[in-house]
Amino acid sequence: MDMGRESRWEKDAMTVEIVFALMSATVLAAVIFAVAWSFALALGLSGSAEKSVLVGGALLGAVAGVWRLVRVLRRFAEQRRMGR
């Protein structure tokens, strides 16, 4: 096998890791938004206060989701470089 080519196992492992990273990032973002939404409901906020909390929750969820995605994929790349 060529040194520059990846085996089928490596491609499958990469695909699984990408799907895991996407799914875990999505779940993390959804949980953070749900917490913000329940916070707005529990406090009985309305109008611009509710909108601000929801927008803040959406932004925080998006940032946390991207952070999780990058973290998982970087960890996989490091392990791959080390030969694990």
Secondary structure, 3 states (H helix, E strand, C coil): CCCCCCCHHHHHHHHHHHHHHHHHHHHHHHHHHHHHHHHHHHHCCCCHHHHHHHHHHHHHHHHHHHHHHHHHHHHHHHHHHCCC
